[in-house]
Amino acid sequence: MERLFKRKLYDRLLEWKHVQNGKTAILIEGARRVGKSTLVELFAKNEYESYILIDFNEASEDVKSLFNNLMNMDYIFLQLQAIYNVVLKKRKSVIVFDEVQNCPPARQAIKYLVKDGRYDYIETGSLISIKKNTKNITLPSEEERATLYPMDYEEFRWAMGDEATVPVLRTFYEQRIPLDRAFREKIRDFRLYMLVGGMPQAVEAYLETNNFSMVDLAKRSILRIYQDDFQKLDPTGRLETLFMEIPSQLSQTSNRYKPYAVLGDVDEDKLIELMKDLEDSKTVLFSYHSNDPNVGMSLTKDISKYKIFCADTGLFVTLAFWDKDRTENVIYQKLLNDKLSTNLGYIYENVIAQTLAASGNKLFYYTWPKDNNHNYEIDFLLSHGSKLCPIEMKSSGYKTHKSLDMFCEKFSARVGERYLIYTKDYGQDGTTTLLPVMMTMFL
């Protein structure tokens, strides 16, 4: 029996249903295995008197062909009700197009189905294949979009049966006081999240078995699905290679992803296409270099300079140890207890990227020369109101923040709050807020 996890996007669906009342469809995007179908079916079951879920991975040609001709809507709805053995009720039923990218005519039909107005429509899909399959169709403008990310830390705590941790952390954050005695337990809980990650299958494996080897197997099976998807899109294997090399690229000190180092010689147009496919797959997060850090960072982003993170830090950990056919429990135990000797900065950097993205932030960073051989680097830049919030990350307890200090001097008029995110307790160092990593979600 598959567990049903509580997800924040449910409230977004509720808002869409009540505000739009049938005037638009909604497309839930997200990586494969992130829980889109489960969430949408739960919503359909709870919020409507009846629903039909058409899974276009499995739907027959008879079902798919219904959307080739929209002249007779009554006929289409009668056929669907007969095939799925469901009675549809006007304005009280929803039709779900699951994995809609596998039936482009259905995606195109949304415009007319919404206009017809009898029922609500929810679509799910992973963008990457949607784009490939929609070259010759008109995309509906009557469509809202929302992204389902892997579970954030609060959703993960909910899955653990814990509703208290995040509100308690928020109180400490808002009152700007250290956790003190509670700190060790709270940071260990957060490291557990970093290891398991937010993919429902991995969380379920942890809850069922309490065994990291089983969690690792679940994550490897998801990563193999991604590999297969990338292979289908790009049989040369380059797309898959770009993805698999994320941990090694992040662990280097070059402060950006170097695609040519990974792929060798590749045509620039082809590289741009591969990177777009990677971004559209929602399996990764891109952080772009801002050439002139200011509030409108999208205007000054450098699309040729970027870092790439995994959308899920749990998958990232497994990817980092991919050279073994399984990641031993002992590695997980050492990671959990903060005893693994390798420099784990890049795992913390990945979880901060994931947390900021899940909170609705676009990701940017900034580097500039310190001397001939070294750079200063601001790991993440957020804009709050009319000010920039620079973030430097330390995977250790060090409180030094030279890059942050130099950045704030260089751009003093633009800077608001400044943060050092690290693995120790809450504190202040002059004007710099020292933030434990599990409080990143409140920024």
C-alpha positions in Angstrom: 0.0 0.0 0.0 1.6 3.2 -1.2 1.7 6.0 1.5 0.1 9.3 0.7 2.3 12.1 1.8 1.0 15.6 2.5 2.3 18.1 -0.1 2.1 21.9 0.0 1.1 22.0 -3.7 -2.3 20.6 -2.7 -3.2 24.1 -1.4 -2.1 25.6 -4.7 -4.5 23.2 -6.5 -7.3 24.2 -4.1 -6.7 27.8 -4.8 -6.8 27.2 -8.6 -10.1 25.2 -8.3 -11.9 27.9 -6.3 -10.5 31.0 -8.0 -10.7 29.8 -11.6 -13.8 27.7 -11.4 -13.1 26.0 -14.7 -11.8 29.0 -16.6 -8.3 27.4 -16.9 -6.7 24.0 -16.8 -3.6 23.5 -14.6 -0.5 21.6 -15.6 1.6 20.2 -12.8 5.2 19.9 -14.0 8.1 18.1 -12.3 10.7 15.5 -12.6 9.8 11.8 -13.0 8.9 10.0 -9.7 8.4 13.3 -7.8 4.8 12.4 -6.9 2.8 14.3 -9.4 0.3 11.5 -10.3 -0.2 10.6 -6.6 -0.9 14.2 -5.6 -3.3 14.9 -8.5 -5.3 11.7 -8.0 -5.6 12.4 -4.3 -6.8 15.9 -5.1 -9.3 14.6 -7.6 -10.6 12.0 -5.2 -11.0 14.4 -2.3 -12.3 17.6 -4.0 -14.7 16.3 -6.7 -17.7 14.1 -6.8 -16.2 12.0 -9.6 -13.1 12.0 -11.7 -11.5 10.2 -14.7 -7.7 9.7 -14.7 -6.3 9.1 -18.2 -2.7 7.8 -17.9 -1.3 8.5 -21.4 1.5 6.1 -20.6 -1.0 3.3 -20.7 -4.1 4.6 -22.5 -5.3 2.7 -25.5 -5.2 4.1 -29.0 -9.0 4.2 -28.8 -8.7 6.7 -25.9 -6.0 8.8 -27.5 -7.8 9.0 -30.9 -10.8 10.6 -29.2 -8.9 13.9 -29.1 -8.1 14.0 -32.8 -11.5 15.4 -33.6 -13.3 17.8 -31.2 -16.4 18.5 -33.3 -18.6 16.4 -31.1 -17.8 17.0 -27.4 -20.8 15.0 -26.2 -19.5 11.9 -28.0 -16.0 12.3 -26.4 -17.4 12.6 -22.9 -19.8 9.6 -23.5 -17.0 7.5 -24.7 -14.7 8.4 -21.7 -17.5 7.6 -19.3 -18.2 4.3 -20.9 -14.5 3.3 -21.1 -13.6 4.3 -17.6 -16.9 3.4 -16.1 -17.4 6.7 -14.4 -20.3 9.1 -14.4 -19.2 12.7 -15.0 -21.2 15.5 -13.4 -21.3 19.0 -14.7 -18.9 21.4 -12.7 -18.5 18.6 -10.1 -16.1 16.3 -12.0 -12.4 16.6 -13.1 -10.6 14.9 -15.9 -6.9 14.3 -15.3 -4.5 14.0 -18.2 -1.6 12.1 -16.6 1.7 12.2 -18.5 0.0 14.4 -21.1 3.2 14.7 -23.1 2.5 11.2 -24.5 -0.7 12.5 -26.3 -0.1 15.9 -27.9 -3.6 16.1 -29.4 -5.0 15.9 -25.8 -2.8 18.7 -24.8 -3.9 20.8 -27.7 -7.6 19.9 -27.0 -7.4 21.6 -23.6 -8.2 25.0 -25.1 -11.6 23.7 -26.4 -12.3 21.4 -23.4 -11.9 24.4 -21.0 -14.1 26.6 -23.3 -16.7 23.9 -23.2 -16.8 24.5 -19.5 -18.4 21.3 -18.2 -15.5 19.9 -16.2 -12.2 20.8 -14.7 -8.9 19.6 -16.2 -5.6 18.9 -14.5 -2.6 17.8 -16.5 0.7 16.3 -15.3 3.9 16.0 -17.4 7.6 16.3 -17.4 8.4 19.3 -19.6 11.3 17.7 -21.4 9.1 15.3 -23.4 6.3 17.8 -23.7 8.6 20.1 -25.6 9.8 17.3 -27.9 6.2 16.3 -28.6 4.6 19.6 -29.3 6.4 20.9 -32.3 3.2 20.8 -34.5 0.5 21.7 -32.1 -0.9 24.9 -30.6 -0.2 25.1 -26.9 -3.2 26.1 -24.9 -3.1 29.6 -23.4 -6.0 28.5 -21.0 -3.4 26.7 -18.9 -1.8 27.6 -15.6 1.5 25.9 -14.6 2.8 24.8 -11.2 5.9 22.9 -10.4 6.1 20.0 -7.9 9.6 19.8 -6.4 10.9 16.9 -4.3 9.6 17.2 -0.7 11.0 20.1 1.1 12.3 19.7 4.7 8.9 20.5 6.2 7.1 18.0 4.0 9.8 15.4 5.0 9.2 16.1 8.7 5.4 15.6 8.1 6.2 12.3 6.5 8.1 11.3 9.6 5.0 12.1 11.6 6.5 15.4 13.0 4.5 18.6 12.7 6.4 20.5 15.4 10.0 20.8 14.2 9.6 23.4 11.5 7.3 25.8 13.4 9.7 25.5 16.4 12.7 26.3 14.2 10.8 29.2 12.7 10.2 30.7 16.2 13.9 30.5 17.0 14.7 32.1 13.6 12.2 34.9 14.1 13.3 35.6 17.6 17.0 35.4 16.5 18.1 33.2 19.3 20.3 30.1 19.2 18.8 26.6 19.6 21.4 25.8 22.2 20.7 22.3 23.7 18.3 21.4 20.9 20.8 22.1 18.2 22.6 18.8 17.9 19.3 16.8 17.5 17.9 19.3 15.0 21.0 19.3 12.8 21.1 15.5 12.8 17.4 15.4 11.8 18.3 17.7 8.9 21.3 15.6 7.8 18.9 12.6 7.7 16.8 14.7 5.2 19.9 15.4 3.2 20.7 11.7 2.9 17.2 10.3 2.2 16.1 13.3 0.1 12.6 14.2 -0.9 11.6 11.7 -3.5 8.5 9.9 -2.2 9.9 6.4 -3.1 13.1 7.0 -1.1 11.1 8.5 1.9 8.8 5.5 1.8 11.8 3.1 1.7 13.2 4.8 4.8 9.9 4.6 6.7 9.3 1.0 5.7 12.8 -0.4 6.4 14.8 2.2 8.5 17.7 0.9 6.4 19.9 3.2 4.3 20.8 0.4 1.9 17.2 0.0 1.0 16.8 3.8 0.6 19.9 3.8 -1.6 18.4 1.1 -3.8 15.2 3.2 -4.2 17.2 6.2 -5.2 19.3 4.2 -7.7 16.2 2.9 -9.4 15.0 6.6 -9.8 18.4 7.6 -11.2 18.2 4.7 -13.7 14.8 6.0 -14.9 16.5 9.3 -15.5 19.3 7.7 -17.3 16.8 5.9 -19.6 14.9 9.1 -20.3 18.1 11.0 -21.2 19.2 8.1 -23.4 15.9 8.3 -25.3 16.2 12.0 -25.8 19.9 11.9 -26.7 21.2 8.5 -27.9 24.7 9.8 -28.0 24.8 9.7 -24.2 25.9 13.3 -23.8 22.8 14.4 -21.9 23.2 11.5 -19.5 26.9 12.3 -19.0 26.1 16.0 -18.2 23.7 14.8 -15.5 25.9 12.1 -14.0 28.9 14.4 -13.7 27.2 17.0 -11.5 28.8 15.9 -8.2 32.3 15.8 -9.6 31.8 19.2 -11.2 30.5 20.7 -7.9 33.3 19.2 -5.9 36.0 21.0 -7.9 37.1 24.5 -7.0 36.4 26.0 -10.4 33.2 27.6 -9.1 31.2 26.7 -12.2 30.1 23.7 -14.4 32.5 23.1 -17.3 30.5 21.2 -20.0 33.5 21.1 -22.4 35.6 19.3 -19.7 32.8 16.8 -19.4 31.8 16.3 -23.1 35.0 17.2 -24.9 34.4 18.9 -28.3 30.8 19.7 -28.9 29.1 22.2 -31.2 27.9 25.3 -29.3 24.3 25.2 -30.6 24.1 21.5 -29.6 25.4 22.3 -26.2 22.8 25.0 -25.7 20.1 22.5 -26.7 21.4 19.8 -24.3 21.5 22.3 -21.4 17.9 23.4 -22.2 16.8 19.7 -22.2 18.6 19.1 -18.9 16.9 22.2 -17.3 13.5 21.2 -18.7 13.8 17.7 -17.3 13.4 19.3 -13.8 15.9 16.8 -12.5 18.4 19.6 -12.0 18.6 23.2 -10.8 20.7 25.8 -12.6 22.3 28.7 -10.8 23.5 31.4 -13.1 26.3 33.9 -12.7 25.0 37.5 -12.2 27.4 39.8 -14.0 26.2 42.9 -12.2 24.4 41.9 -9.0 21.4 44.0 -8.6 17.7 43.4 -7.7 16.8 42.4 -11.3 19.3 39.6 -11.5 17.6 37.9 -14.5 18.6 41.0 -16.5 22.3 40.5 -15.9 22.6 36.7 -15.8 25.4 35.1 -17.8 23.9 32.1 -19.6 27.4 30.8 -20.4 28.4 30.6 -16.7 26.4 28.4 -14.4 26.5 25.8 -11.7 24.2 22.7 -11.9 22.7 21.1 -8.8 20.6 18.0 -8.4 16.9 18.9 -7.8 17.0 16.4 -4.9 19.9 16.2 -2.5 19.2 12.6 -1.6 19.7 11.6 -5.3 22.8 13.8 -5.3 24.3 11.8 -2.4 23.7 8.5 -4.3 25.1 10.1 -7.5 28.2 11.2 -5.6 29.0 7.5 -4.7 27.8 6.1 -8.0 31.2 4.4 -8.6 30.1 1.6 -6.2 27.1 -0.5 -7.2 25.6 0.4 -3.9 26.4 3.0 -1.2 27.1 1.1 2.0 25.2 1.8 5.2 28.5 2.8 6.8 28.9 5.8 4.5 25.3 6.9 5.3 26.0 6.5 9.0 29.2 8.5 8.9 27.4 11.2 6.9 24.5 11.2 9.3 26.9 11.6 12.3 29.1 14.2 10.5 32.1 11.8 10.6 32.9 11.4 6.9 36.2 12.8 6.0 35.7 14.0 2.4 34.9 17.6 1.9 31.1 17.6 2.0 30.7 21.2 1.3 29.2 20.4 -2.1 26.4 18.3 -0.5 25.5 21.3 1.7 25.6 23.6 -1.2 23.2 21.3 -3.1 20.7 21.2 -0.2 20.8 25.0 0.1 20.1 25.3 -3.7 17.2 22.8 -3.4 15.7 24.6 -0.4 15.9 28.1 -2.0 14.4 26.8 -5.2 11.6 25.1 -3.4 10.8 28.4 -1.7 10.3 30.0 -5.1 13.7 31.6 -5.6 15.7 31.7 -8.9 19.3 30.8 -8.2 22.2 33.2 -8.9 25.8 33.5 -7.7 28.7 35.9 -8.2 32.5 35.7 -8.4 35.2 38.2 -9.0 39.0 38.1 -8.9 40.9 38.2 -5.6 44.3 37.9 -7.2 45.8 36.2 -10.2 45.0 32.7 -9.0 42.0 33.1 -6.7 38.4 34.4 -6.7 36.0 35.7 -4.2 32.7 34.0 -4.4 29.1 34.6 -3.2 27.4 31.2 -3.3 23.8 32.5 -3.6 22.2 35.9 -4.2 18.6 36.6 -3.2 16.8 39.9 -3.8 14.4 41.0 -1.0 12.5 44.2 -1.9 15.0 46.7 -3.3 18.0 45.1 -1.6 20.3 42.1 -2.3 20.9 39.4 0.3 24.3 37.7 -0.3 24.8 34.2 1.1 28.2 32.6 1.7 28.2 28.9 2.6 30.5 27.0 4.9 30.2 23.2 5.4 32.2 23.5 8.6 31.8 25.6 11.8 34.1 28.3 10.5 32.7 31.8 10.9 35.1 33.5 8.6 33.4 35.2 5.7 35.9 37.2 3.7 34.0 36.9 0.4 30.9 38.2 2.1 32.7 41.1 3.6 34.4 42.1 0.4 31.1 41.8 -1.5 29.3 44.0 1.0 32.1 46.6 0.7 32.0 46.5 -3.1 28.2 46.8 -3.4 27.4 48.5 -0.1 24.5 50.5 -1.4 22.7 47.4 -2.8 23.1 45.1 0.2 20.4 44.4 2.8 20.7 41.4 5.1 23.8 39.2 4.7 24.1 35.6 5.7 26.7 32.9 6.4 24.9 29.5 6.2 26.9 26.9 8.1 26.6 23.7 10.3 26.7 25.4 13.7 24.1 27.2 15.8 22.4 30.6 15.1 24.5 33.7 15.9 25.5 37.2 14.8 28.9 38.3 13.8 28.7 42.0 13.5 26.2 42.7 10.7 26.4 39.1 9.4 23.7 36.6 10.4 25.2 33.1 11.1 22.4 30.8 10.1 22.2 27.0 10.7 21.6 25.2 7.4 18.2 23.9 8.4 16.9 27.5 8.7 17.7 28.3 5.0 14.0 27.7 4.3 13.0 30.8 6.1 15.0 33.2 3.9 
